[in-house]
């Protein structure tokens, strides 16, 4: 037990906390990165034995939205990949303690070493008419710059639940700046202005070189192989209990004391309903909501179905426990607007090098160096990434994997007269080849490619318009043994749709629930550095 972590608390309080850690069980609902991180912080920073940590996961594997799976024969799938950057202090703090799968270094050291070797520097951030645009001009008018400045300095509370489009004229959304911004981060004009403001401030230090994606960092392989698998291995070695195919459907409460407590967890497993009673010293950490709930995979010759069955139960659980409890937030704000949070990604597996060679020649970047390539003329506003190969552990040398996505999935394509959401993988590849102006080799590429589309109804639900209180606090007021983690709890200043947000929520939950005399690393605030502010303003004004 790290008794020094309790400096400054009374002996009586310290004894209660010691008893909680020494004898309590910890139940983590959801097997995504937030829960995995929380388990690691419990073990590393509070000396909780892994055998007293249980992760309850509705699906069959840990990792949540940081997934990666498949084979060369059937095709690989990554639903998405979150970018990393050097100021993800909580992420690197955690993974500095986690060895890589081969044990040669920590995951954090591997990431930094890798990104010193392959630095992201796009020579083709935008491609129009089959031609690359190196360092595209932002095209911002004076009125746009003034609005960006106002949003940066105006307190978040004044923005309320306004949309980004409530603050800009329509022509802003035709600028190269917006096209690069919205495709890098997946924003839509109708998304939260407050969230947009947080991004402006959080990534101010990355504005110089933003049009070439300078500063964006990647993992060696996909994030499941590079981050989730080493973390899961470390947790397994420490004895953490994983109960898969266990869906949490409700919580039972004891409200007789000074503070409310969760008294039991109601689960479904093997078509049976069970209750897990929580003892006096037990605690529960719940991942709220899910970006990738209801995800549906298609195939090369079939579109992805628009599913409506939340097999994880994440949204249903949040709605159930939040009914009549405002301190648990308002899940409907995020869950009930699928038309504003849906888009489609696709993963192509190639056994023929032709497409990669043609794209390398077009862009001037080797795979892994260029980052996101966006087609501004695409009706789907489609983008692709050619990651460094191999992208999966065990991927054969003669197999290549690329990933892409579209933001406007309900519009007919430019070359395929169907909405993206209704297209097969082959039709999506046909559309991509059209934008790349590839004709002579098109049939050869199409005959080879395995392309798997994935519809994600809630993928940007965390960007939807929200106001104060819609996202609950990590540890809700009045509760003794309950914390919330993930993308839908409130962390001032940090930005959702990042691995960092989930890990920060986990670190905050563990330290607060246990009363540890520790804190998560402060959010980097480049907007308070005059050099960062000057660099960002100069870049936007003069580029």
N, C-alpha and C positions, 0 to 999 in steps of 0.2 A: 504494500500500500504506500503510495506517495503521500505521506502525512504532511510534507511541506506544502502540498497543494491546498491545504486547509488553513493556511496562515490567516489570522485575523478573525476567525469565527469562534464562537463560544465553545467551551468544552462539551456542554450538553448537545449543541448542534453538531459538533464534530463527531461525537459518539454515535448519534443517529445516522449520520452520513456514512461513517465507517461500517455500521451494521448493515446499511443498505448495500454497500459495495461487497462486504464480506459474505453476505448471505442471500442477497436478493437475486432474482432472475430478471433478465432483460429480454423483452419480446419486441422484435422489429418487424413491422408489417410492411411487406413488399421487399423484393429482392433486387432492386435497382442500386445504382451507385451510391445513393444517399444512405441506404441501409447498410451496405457493405462498408462504407466509410465509417458510419456510426459504430459498427461492431469493432472496427480496427481502432478507433479512438478509445473505446471502452477498454480494450485490452492494453493498448500502448500507454495511455495517459491516466488510467484509473486502476490498472492491475486487476481488472475483472477477469476471472478465468473464462476461457472461451466456452467451456461446457455449460456455463450459465447464461449464454447468449443464444437465443433461438430466432432464426429468420423464417418468417411465414410467407411463402410465395405461392400465388395462385397458379402460375405457369410451371413449366418443367425445368427452368434453368435460371440462374442468377444473371444479373447484368442489366435488366430492364431495357431501356432505350439504347444502351451501348451494346448493340448486338453485332454478330457477324457469324455467318454459317454457310454451309454448302459444300459442294464437291466440284471438281473440274468437269465431271460428266453431266451432272444435273444443273450446274450453275451455282455461283456464289451469290449471297445476298447481304448487303448492309443497308438497313433502312435509312441511315444517315450517319454523318460524322460531325461532331462538334469541333470547331477550331480551338486551338490552344494558343496562349501567348505568354510572354515572360512574367506577367504580373498576376498570374493565377496562384496566389501565395498559399491558399489552403490546399489546393491540389498538390503542389510540389512539397508542402510540409508533410502531407499524408504519404505520398509515394516515395519520399526520401527514406521511409521506414520499410518499404516493400521491395524485396529482391525481385529481379527479373526472373523469368521462368528458368533461364540457364544459370542463375545465381552469380553472374559475373559482376553485376553492379546493382544499384537501386534503380527502380523504374524512373525516378526523377533524373538521375544522372544519365541514364540511357536516352531520355528525351532530349536533354540539353546537348549531349554529345552528338546525337543524330542531327539536330538542327544546326549545329555548327558545320556539319558535313554537307547537308543539303538545305540551303537557305531558300525560302520561298521568294521568288522574284519573277513575277509574271511579265512576259513580253506580249501577251495576247489576252488581257483581261476582258476585252470586248472583241467580238468578231462580227463584222457586218459585211454582207455580200461576199462571204467566203474569204475576207481579208482581215488580218489581225490589226488591232489598234494598240500600239505600245504606249503605255502611260496616257490613257485618254484624258482630255481636258474635262474638268468638272462641269463647266458650262453654267455656273451659278450667276444669276443676276444680283444686283445690289439689294433688291427687296428680299431675295432668298437668304443672303448673308445676314441681313438685319434680323430676319425671323429666326435663323439658327442661333444668332447671338442672344436674342431675347429668350428663347427656350432654354439656353444654357444657364442664364442668370436668374430666370424667374423661378421662385420656389415651386416645388412639385405640387404642393397642395393647391396652388392656384389653377393648375391644369385640370383638376377634377378628373372626370372620366371622358374628356374630350378626345377626339380622333386626331391623328397627324394631319389629315386633310382639312380639319377645322382651322389650321394655322397657316396653310400655304395656298397660294393660287394654283390652279390646275397645271400651269406650265412647269412648276417645280418637279412634277412627277414624270416629265419628259427629259429631264436633265440626265447627263451621264452620272452625275453624283448620285442621284436617287437610284438609277438603274444598278449601279455598283453597290450602293448601300443596301438596297432591299434584297438583292440576290446574295450578298455576303451573309446577311443576318436573317433573311426571310421575313422582313417586314412588309406589310400591306398598308395602303393609305388609310384604311379604316381602323388600323390598330391603335393602341394606346399612345397618346402624345407623351404621357408621363414616362412610359417605358422607352420611347424614342429618346427623350431627354436623358434618361439614365445612360443609354448607350453612347450618346454624344459625349457625356462627361467621362464615362468609364474608359472609353477608348480614344480619348483626346490625344494621348501620346502616340497613337498609331496613325493619326491623320496624315503626316508626311509619309508619302509612299503608299497610301491606301489604294491608289489606282494601280499599283503593282503588287499589292498584297504583302508588302514588306512587314515583317514582324509576326506573321502568322506561323504558328508552329504545328508540327505533325508528329504523330507517333510512328515508330518503325513499321508496324503493321496496322491493321484496323484497330479501333480502340477496344474491341472485345479481346482480341489476342494480346494486345500490348498493355492493357490496363486491368480489365476485369479478370482475366485468367490468372495473372500473378497475384492479384488481391485475393481472389477466391482460394488459391492454393495456400496463401499465408493464413487465411482464416481457418481453412481445413486443418492445417498443421497445428493451429492453436485450439482446435476442438470445438469450434462454433457449430451449432446444430442447424442444419437446413431442413425445413419441412416443406417440400415442394408439393404442388397440387393441393394446397391448403388455402382456401379462399376465406378471408375474414369478411363477415357480413354485418357485424354489429359489435358494439361495446356495451357492457353493463356497468352501472355506476353505483358508487356509494357516496351519497351527498349528506351524510349525517355529521361529518366532522367540520373542523374549521376550514379545511380545504377539501374540495371534491377529489375523488379518486376513481380511477378505472378499477372495477372490482373483478371483471371477467371479460374474456375475448370470445366472441361467438364465431365459430368457424364451420366451414363445410369441407369435408374430405371423404372421398369414396362414397358420395351421395348420402353421407351421414352428417348430421349437425352435432357438433361438440361444443362444450364450453371449457375454456382454460381459465381456471380461477387465478387471480393475482393476489399474492400474499402481501403482508404489511410493507415489505421492503422491495417488492417487485415494481418494475417500471416498464412502460410501453412507449415506443417511438413509431409513429405512423407516417408512412409516405402518402401524401395526399394527391389524388388525381393521377393522370397518366397521359403523357404526350402521345404515346404510341398505342393506347387502347384502341381496339377495333381495327388494328392494322390488317390489311388483306393483301395477300400475294397473288399475282396472276402468273402468266407464263409467256413463253415466246409466242404461242398461238392462242392465248386467251387473256382477256383483260382481268384486272383485279376486281373482285366483287366489292361493292360498297356495303360493307358489313354493318350490322347494327347490334352485334352481340358482344358486350364488354366482358370477355372471358376472364379478365383480371379482377373485375368487380371493383376497381379502384374508384370510379366515379360514383357507383351505387353506394359504396361504403361511406364516402365523404357526405353524400346527400343524406344518408340515414343518420349519421351521427351529428350533422349540423342542424338538423330540423329542430327549431326552437332554441338553438344555442348560437347566438350571434358571435360569441368568442371563438367559434370554430370556423368562421368565415362564411362565404356565400358561393358554394360550388356552381350554382346555375349560371353565374356570370361567365364562367369559363367553359362549362360543359354543354350549354344549350344553344350554341351558335356555330354549329359545324360548318355552315356555309361560309363562315368568316375565318375558319381555322384549318381548313383542309387543303392539302396538296399531295402531290404524287412524286415519288422517287423511283428510280430504276437502276438496276445493277446489270451490267453486261459482262459476260464471260466469253473471252475470245481465244480460240486455238490457232488463229491465223494472225500474223503480225501486221497485216496490211493497214488496218485502221490506225493502230498506234503509230506506225511509221508516217502515215499521211498527216496525222495531227501534230506529230513532232515537227515535221517539215513546215507545216502551216504556222505553228506557234513559236518555233525557235526555242522551245523548252523541252527538256527531257522529262519523262514522267516523275512526279514528285516535286518538281521545281516550280511549276507554273501555277498551281492552285486552280481556282475556279475560272472557267471560261464561259462567258455569258453571250447569248445571241439576242441583242436588243430588238431585232426585227421579228423574233419569234412570237407568235400569238399566244404561246404558252409561257412566254418569258422563261425559256429553258436554259439551263446551265449544265455543264459537265465538269468532272474532275478526273484527271489521269493520275492516280496516286503512284508512288514509287512501287515497283514490282520486286518481289511478290508482295501482295497486299494481305495475304493470309499465310499463316504458318503452315508449311507443307504444300503450298501451291506450286505445281510443277513449273519449271523454267520456261516451257513453251506455252504457258497459259497466261493471259493478261486479263485484268479486271478494271473496268471503269465504272464510275457512278455519276448519276445525273438527277436532276429534278426540274419540275415546272411549277410556277406559282399560280398560273391561271389555267386550272385544269378543266374548266367548263367551256372553254373556247375552242372552236375548230382549229386544227393546225393549219400551217401554211401549205403543206404538201400532202397531208392526210386530212380529209374533210370530215374529221370527227373530233369531238372533245377528247382531250388527253386522257381523261378518266375512263373513257370507253375503249381505249386503244390496247391492242395486244403489244407484247414486247417487240415483235417484228415491225409493227406500225410505228412505234416510238423510234426504233432504230432508223426506219425509212425517213422519218421527219428529221432526225439528227443529221443524216447523210445529206439531206437536202440543204440544210443550213450550212454545212461544211462544203457544199458544192462538189461533192464526190459523186461522180456518175459512172465512169468507166469501170471502177472496181466495186460498185455498189452491190451487185448481185453476189459477188464472191464473199463480201463481208456479211451480207444478210444470211447467206446459206450457212455461214459458220457460227454466227453469234447466238448465244443463249442470253436472252434479255428478260429479266423478271421485274415487272412493275409492282409497286407497292403503294396502295392508297392508305393515307393516314388522316383520319377525320379530325383528330385533335392536335395535330402536330404543332400548331402555333397558338393553341388555346391560352398559353401563358402570356401572350401579347395582347389579348383582347382587352377592351376598355374596362377599367376597373377604378374603384375609388377606395379611399381609406376604409379598412375593415373587411374588404372582400377577401383579402388574404389574411389568415390568422397569424398571430405571433407564433414563433417557434415553440415557446412554452406558454400556452394560453393562461391568462390571468385567472387565479382562483383554483388552479389544478396542481396537485402534488406530484403525480407520477406519470404525466402525459406530456409528450412533445410531438411536434409535427415537423417533417422534413420534406425535401424535394423542391419542385419548381413552383409550388402554389402556397408556400408560407411566405411571410414578409421578412425580408432582410434589407434594411435601409441601405441605399447607395449601390448595392450590387445588382447585377443584371441577370434575368432569367434566360433560359435557353442556352445555358453553359454548364459544363461539368463543374466548374468552380462554384456555382450557386448551390448545387446539390451537396457538394462536399462541405461548403461553408455552413449550410443548414445543419448538417450532421455534427460538425464540430461544436457549433453553438448549442445544439440540443444536449449533447453529452455533458459539456462543461456546466450548462445551466441546471439541468436536471440533478446532477450530482453535487452542485454547489462547489465545484472545483475553483480554486483561485487561479484560473487560467482564462484566456480569451483567444478566440480565433484571430489570426493575423488581420490587422486592419485592412479594409479595402483600399487599394492604391488610388490616390486622388491626384492624378496629374493636373487636373484643372486648377490646383492650388500652386502649381509651379509655373512661374511667369514664362520660363523658357518653353514649356509645353504649350501654354496658351498662345504665345507668339508664333511658335512653329505651326500650330494647327490653323490659326487665323491666316497666316501668310500663305499656307498651302491652298486653302480654300479660295482665297481672294485672287491669287496669281496663277492658279493652274487652270 
